[in-house]
């Protein structure tokens, strides 16, 4: 009986020691980080930010969302803008889609700087008085540009800082020029001057 009891006790003691062995803390932390990142990944079609912008030829105030591609080097966004009559001479809404390419990233601690942003946009104003092609009452060629659709180019810069448990908060400044202003700049530069571009200031919260 004793011969059977002694090996059994030794086996139990060895199992207990193995169970109480310390866990590899760094490995556990790395595994937890990977699991958290995996859970935080969004499907490609799920928007990953909220955008709020002031001015910029797409409305007095605009809000929207968007998606990132190519490790945040390319952004696609859609915004709804509003311009009050007191500011624009008419009360209207605009729907804007835009692409932003930001090839360079500079980092200083937690600060992330995008020193160059280039892009383009197209906006549409869905209002009865605004048209894509001129009404029949106007002679052909009388109006060269649509009053409902605007396309343009963007040049800007952006800085960002992390926001705990949310994502990253970014502040950007864009210089925006529409096709109408660019054509006028070529035809009569002395009358357009610095008015060829307008400034937009916005903030973006990436989730």
C-alpha positions in Angstrom: 0.0 0.0 0.0 2.8 2.4 0.9 4.6 1.6 -2.4 1.5 2.8 -4.3 0.9 5.9 -2.1 4.4 7.4 -2.4 4.4 7.7 -6.2 0.9 9.0 -6.2 1.9 11.8 -3.7 4.9 12.7 -5.8 2.8 12.9 -9.0 0.3 15.3 -7.2 3.1 17.5 -5.9 4.6 17.8 -9.4 1.2 18.7 -10.9 0.6 21.3 -8.2 4.0 22.9 -8.8 3.4 23.1 -12.6 -0.1 24.7 -12.1 1.4 27.4 -9.8 4.3 28.2 -12.3 4.3 32.0 -13.1 2.7 33.1 -16.4 4.9 34.8 -19.0 3.6 38.4 -18.5 5.0 39.9 -21.7 3.6 37.1 -23.8 0.2 37.5 -22.1 0.2 41.2 -22.6 1.1 40.8 -26.3 -1.6 38.2 -26.8 -4.2 40.5 -25.1 -3.1 43.4 -27.4 -3.4 41.3 -30.5 -6.9 40.2 -29.4 -8.0 43.8 -28.7 -6.6 44.9 -32.1 -8.4 42.0 -33.8 -11.7 43.0 -32.2 -11.2 46.6 -33.1 -10.8 46.0 -36.8 -13.8 47.2 -38.8 -15.1 45.8 -42.0 -14.0 47.9 -45.0 -17.5 49.2 -45.6 -18.0 50.5 -42.0 -17.1 54.3 -41.7 -14.1 54.9 -39.4 -14.4 58.6 -38.6 -16.6 61.6 -38.0 -15.8 64.9 -39.8 -16.9 68.5 -39.1 -15.8 71.3 -41.3 -16.2 75.1 -41.6 -16.3 76.7 -45.0 -14.4 75.4 -48.0 -16.9 75.9 -50.9 -19.1 73.0 -49.7 -21.3 74.9 -47.3 -20.9 77.2 -44.3 -20.8 74.1 -42.0 -20.4 70.5 -43.1 -20.5 67.2 -41.3 -19.9 63.7 -42.6 -18.0 60.4 -42.4 -15.5 58.4 -44.4 -13.1 55.5 -44.9 -9.3 55.0 -44.9 -7.3 53.0 -47.4 -3.6 52.3 -48.0 -2.7 52.6 -44.2 -4.5 56.0 -44.0 -2.6 57.4 -47.0 -5.9 57.7 -48.9 -9.2 58.9 -47.5 -12.6 58.8 -49.0 -15.3 61.0 -47.4 -18.9 62.1 -47.9 -20.3 65.2 -46.3 -23.5 67.1 -46.0 -23.1 70.9 -46.0 -25.4 73.7 -45.1 -25.2 77.4 -46.1 -27.6 79.9 -44.5 -29.1 82.8 -46.4 -27.4 85.3 -44.1 -24.0 84.1 -45.3 -24.5 82.8 -48.8 -27.4 84.9 -50.0 -29.5 81.7 -50.2 -30.4 78.8 -47.9 -29.3 75.5 -49.4 -27.7 72.1 -48.7 -24.8 70.4 -50.6 -23.8 66.8 -50.8 -20.0 66.3 -51.3 -17.7 63.4 -52.0 -14.0 63.8 -51.9 -10.7 61.9 -52.1 -7.7 63.0 -50.1 -4.2 61.7 -50.7 -1.6 62.2 -47.9 1.6 60.4 -48.8 3.9 61.7 -46.0 3.7 61.1 -42.2 5.9 62.8 -39.6 5.8 61.8 -35.9 7.0 63.5 -32.8 6.0 61.5 -29.8 2.2 61.1 -30.0 1.9 64.0 -32.5 1.2 62.9 -36.1 1.7 65.5 -38.9 0.6 65.1 -42.5 2.6 68.0 -44.2 1.0 67.5 -47.6 -2.6 66.7 -48.5 -3.8 66.8 -52.1 -7.2 65.8 -53.3 -10.3 66.5 -55.2 -14.0 66.8 -54.6 -17.4 67.0 -56.3 -20.5 68.6 -54.7 -24.1 68.7 -55.7 -26.8 71.1 -54.5 -30.3 69.5 -54.7 -32.4 72.6 -55.0 -35.0 73.6 -57.6 -33.2 76.9 -58.5 -29.9 75.0 -59.1 -29.5 73.1 -62.3 -27.0 70.7 -64.0 -27.7 71.9 -67.5 -29.2 75.4 -68.2 -32.9 75.6 -68.7 -34.3 76.1 -72.1 -35.0 79.8 -71.6 -31.2 80.4 -71.8 -29.5 80.4 -75.2 -26.9 77.7 -75.8 -23.5 78.8 -74.3 -25.0 81.5 -72.1 -24.0 79.6 -69.0 -20.7 77.6 -69.1 -21.0 76.1 -65.7 -23.6 74.1 -63.8 -25.0 75.9 -60.7 -25.8 72.5 -59.0 -22.5 70.8 -59.5 -19.1 71.9 -58.4 -15.8 70.1 -58.7 -12.5 71.3 -57.3 -9.0 70.6 -56.0 -7.7 70.6 -52.4 -4.3 71.3 -50.9 -3.8 71.1 -47.2 -2.0 70.1 -44.0 -3.1 68.1 -40.9 -2.1 67.3 -37.3 -3.4 64.6 -35.0 -3.2 63.5 -31.4 -4.5 60.3 -29.8 -7.7 60.3 -27.7 -7.8 57.7 -25.0 -10.2 54.8 -25.7 -11.6 56.5 -28.8 -9.1 56.9 -31.5 -7.3 60.0 -32.8 -8.4 63.6 -33.1 -7.2 65.6 -36.1 -7.2 69.2 -37.1 -6.8 70.2 -40.8 -6.7 73.2 -43.0 -7.5 73.0 -46.7 -7.1 75.5 -49.5 -10.0 74.8 -51.9 -10.4 75.9 -55.5 -13.4 75.1 -57.7 -13.3 74.7 -61.4 -15.2 78.0 -61.9 -12.6 80.0 -59.9 -9.7 78.3 -61.6 -11.1 79.1 -65.1 -11.8 82.7 -64.0 -8.2 82.9 -62.7 -6.8 81.9 -66.1 -9.1 84.3 -68.0 -8.9 87.3 -65.7 -6.2 86.8 -63.1 -6.2 90.5 -62.1 -9.9 90.3 -61.1 -9.6 87.0 -59.2 -6.3 87.1 -57.4 -6.3 85.4 -54.0 -10.0 84.8 -54.4 -9.2 81.8 -56.6 -9.1 79.7 -53.4 -11.0 79.6 -50.2 -9.9 78.2 -46.8 -11.6 75.3 -44.9 -10.9 74.5 -41.3 -12.0 71.1 -40.0 -11.7 68.4 -37.4 -11.8 64.7 -37.8 -12.2 62.0 -35.1 -10.9 58.6 -36.3 -12.3 55.7 -34.4 
